[in-house]
Amino acid sequence: MKTVFHTQDGLIHAVNGVSFHLDEGELLAVVGESGSGKSVAMMSLLQLLPIPPAEIASGRVAFEGQDLVRLSASGIRQVRGARIGFIFQDPMTSLNPVFTVGFQIMEPLRTHLGMSRRQARKRAAELLELVGIPGAAARLNDYPHQFSGGMRQRVMIAIALACDPKVLIADEPTTALDVTVQAQILELVKDLRQRLGMAIIWITHDLGVAAGIADRIIVMYGGQIVEHARIGELFENPRHPYTRALLDSLPGRHKANEKLRSIGGQPPLLTREPDFCPFSARCSHVHDRCRAENPPLERVSESHDVACWWDKERRAISGGQLPESVHAR
């Protein structure tokens, strides 16, 4: 999939050839620093971006025999909130301040499932109980500002789960929360995943969070996937220089009294067509080919893909090169 934005300064190439699959019941983490294209890629899946200025330039999203990119406005509305739930990053701006939380939970139930007001209200109370809000029935009459940040996020989860979706997309839902509440939300999501059996895409910039909940992980940079692996394999054997740099910046991965490492330089300007490695300006292993040609995502083991000319040369020298398997399209 490729997504661009039309601006006064020209095209912004926000998502460049991102391709992945999601297995039933698994949790896929999508990580990368701010501006790497994580949220734009996932919002593109459900046509949540304003068009214009956004445009899905190419690609397809296969879900239950349909291509979500080519659905009409009414068609995609039947998918959003019903078969695919979405938890947005900031619950205070995602929840409507002039409607009660009960009304906002009941809305998808009445729209997608055709429930009566009484049925929807009963189900809404059950959903609030499911996500751990005490006194659920009474709190249906409260407004968003009457809930704490953690409780508002639980309300957002309840709305996303209202119609029993097969897939849940969570866009950094714990970013604005303190550590204690963040841990509670993560435990809640793990519990709900076990109980409901849904697949989850968890967007985050926190590798520690991804390590605690994910089965597989995608690392994004400059609008594209630079590495993909099972969670354990990525932490034990990171292949891309950007992934290595991210892991090296984590606390606890250094010797005592050793300073945390940072990634020097700035992310690339996405106004240029991605005909080069997006990490080349910040990479300590860069060479001429990196600046002239964008490496494809290649299979390096049964469950590990990487897009890096340096890593490819290392494999060739060591004799561990596998047949090319370009994953992005």
N, C-alpha and C positions, 0 to 999 in steps of 0.2 A: 504494500500500500504506500502511496505517496500523497502527502497533503501539503498544499502551499497556501500562503496568504498573499493577497494582492494589496500592496501598500503604495504610498507615494514614492517610496524609495526603490520600488521594484518588487519582484517576487521574493518572498521568504520561504525557503525550502525547509519546512518544519519537520516533516516526516519523510524519510527517503528509503523506500524499499523495505519497510518493516514487514516481516512475515513470521508467523509462529502458529502453533496449534495448542489447544487446551483439551486435556483429557477429562473425561467425566469424573467428578469428585475430587480432582486434584487442586492444589493451591500453587499458582504460578506468581512469583514475585517479579516485578519490573522495577529495576533500580537505576539510578543515575543522578547526577547533580541537576540543579534547577536549570531549565532551558534545554535539557537533553531530548525532549520530545515525548516523555512518558505520558503525560496527561493528554496531549494533543492526539497522540496515536490512539489511545483508548476512547477518547471522545469521538474520534472519527468513526469508530466502529458502529456507534449508535446515532450518527448524524447529529451530534449535539453541538457542533460548531456553527456559528453564524455564517451563512452563505448568502452574499459575500460578507466579509472579505475572504473567508476560507474557501478552499476548493479541494475536493478529493480528486486529484489529478489522474490517478490510476489505481487499480487493485480491486480486490473483491473480499468480502467477508462471508464465508460459508457458515451458516448456522441453521440446523434443522431443515436442510434442503433449500434454503433461501440465500440470496445474496443481499445482505443488509444494506450495502451501499446503494443498490439500485431500487430499493423499496420506495414507494411514494411516501409523502408526509404522513398520510393516514396509516399506511402500512407499517412504518417504523414505530408509530405511536402504539400499535398493537403489540410490539415487541418490548419496547422500553417500559420498565416497571412491571411487566407481566412475566415474560420469559427471561429477561435479563434485567437485574436490578443494578442501580448505580448509587454509591455513597459518595457524596462530594466532600471536598476537603474542609470547607468551613461551614458547619451546621447553622451558624447564626445568619449567614447570608443565603443559605440554601432553604431554610424554613421561612415561610411567609409569616411576618410578625403580626399580621392582623387577623389570622385564623388560628383557632385552637389546634393543638397537636392532634386531638381526636379527629377533627375535620380533615386534617392533612393525611392521616393514616387511612381514614375511611375512603378518601377520594379514589385511589387506585382500586380498592375493593369493589366500589360501586361501578367504576368505569370499565374495568377489565373482567370482573367476575359477575357483574349484574346483581350484586347483593342489595337487599332492601336496607334502609337506614338502620333498622334494628339489628339485622344480621351483621352489618358492617361494624356497628358500634361494639357488638359483642366480640367480634373477631379482633378489632382494634385493641380492646382491653387485653385479650389473650396475647397479642403481639407485644404489648408493653410489658406484660409479665414475663414473656419469653426472653426479652432482652434485659431483664433484671431491674425494672423500675417498680419500686414498692407503691402500694396503693394505686394500682394501674387504673382501675375503673374511675376513680375520682379525678385522677390527673388528666384524663381525656379532655376535661374542660379548661385546662390551663393553657397559657400561651407560651411560645418559645422563651421569652425573656424570664419566665418563672422557673426555668430549669438551669442547672449548672452546665458548664461546657461538656462534661462527660455525659450527663444525662441527655443533653441535646443530641450528642452523637449517637446515643442509644436509640433515640427517637428516629434519627435518620436511618439507622439499621432496621428498625421496625418497619418503616415505610418501604425500604428496599426489599424486605422479606415478605411483604404483605401478600403477594400473589404466588408465593412459593416458586421463585425463579429457578431455572436450571443453572444460571450463571450469575455471580455477583461480582461487580467491579467496584473496588474500594480505592478511591483516589486520595492517598495520604490521610486517612481518616483520623489519625492520632497525632498529627503534626502540632496542633495548637494546644494539646493537652499536657498536663504535668505527668511526670514519670509514673506515679501511682495509678492515675486514671488510665494512662496508656496501657499499663500492664493489665488492668481490668478489662479494657476493650479487646485486647489481644486474646485473653483467655475466653472472653465471650464468643469471639469469632471462631476460635478453635472448637469450642463446645458446640456451637450452632452448625459448624461444618460437619462434625461427626453425627449430630442428630438428624440433620436435614439432607446430608449427602450431596450438597451442591458444589459445583466448581467455583473457584474464586481467583480473580486476578487482583493482586494486591500491589498497588503502586506506592513506592516509598523511596526516600533518599537515604534511609537508614539500613545499612547492611546487617546490623545487629538484629533488627526486627525481622528482616527477611530470613536470617539464619534460624530464628526461633519458630517460624510458622510454615515456611515454604517447602514444597517438594522439588520444584525446579526454579531456576532464576534466569532472567534476561537482564543483561547489562546494556544500557543505551547511552550513546554519546553522539552529539551532533546530529540528532534526528534519525539515527540508525542503530541497529543491534550490532554490538562489537563482540559480544560473547554470550553464550547460552550453555547451561550445563545443569546437571543435578546439583542440588544445593551443597551437598557434602563434597562433591568433586571440585566445584568451583572454589571453595574455601581451601581445600587441600592442594589444588593444582591450578591456580589462576594462570591463564595463558596470555591474555592481552595486557599490554603495559598499563592501560587505563584501569583495568580491574585490579592489577597489582598495586597501583598507586592508591586506589580507593581503600584496599585492605590495609596497606601500610599506614594510612592515616587514622586507623581505628585505635582507640586506647586498648591496652592489654596485649598488643602484638609487638611490643618492644622490650628491650632490656630495661632493668631498673635504672631510673634517672636519665633515660634516653628521651630526647624531645620528640614530640609527635611530628610526623612528616606531613608537609602540605604539598599540593600539586601546583607547581608554578604556572604562570601564564594565564590566559583567558580562554574561554570557550570560543569556537569559531564563529565568524559572522555567517549567518545562513542565507545571505543574499547571493552567495556564489553557488553555482551548480556544483553538487558534491562529486567532483571528478578527482578527488584527492582524499587521502586518509584524514578524517576530521580531527584526529588526535595528533597529527604530525607536528604541529607547532609547539606542543607541550611534551613530546615524547623524547626520552633519552636515547632511544634506539632508532631514531628516524634516519632514513637515507633518501636518496634521490627518487626512488620509485614511489615512496610514500607521498611525496609532494606532487607526483604526476599522475597517479592512478589510485583509485579507491579499491581497496582489497575486498573481495567477496567473502561472505560468511561460508566457511568450509568446515566439513566434518573432520575432527581430529581423533575422536574415539566414538564409541557406540552412543554416548549421550552427551557429547561435548562439541560445540561449534565455536569457531573464533574467526574474526576478520582482521588479519594482521600479516603484513608482508614479512616482518621480522620473525614472527613465530613460524611462518611457512619455511623460511630459510633455515631456521633452527631444526625443524623436522627433516628437511632435506639433507642437511649435513649429518644428522644423527641416524639417518636411514629409517626414520619413523613416519615418513610421509604416507598418508592414506590416499586413495583415489579421490579426486576432487568431487565435492558434492555441494554445489552452490545452493544455499538455503534461501537467501533473500530473492525477492522478485519484484 
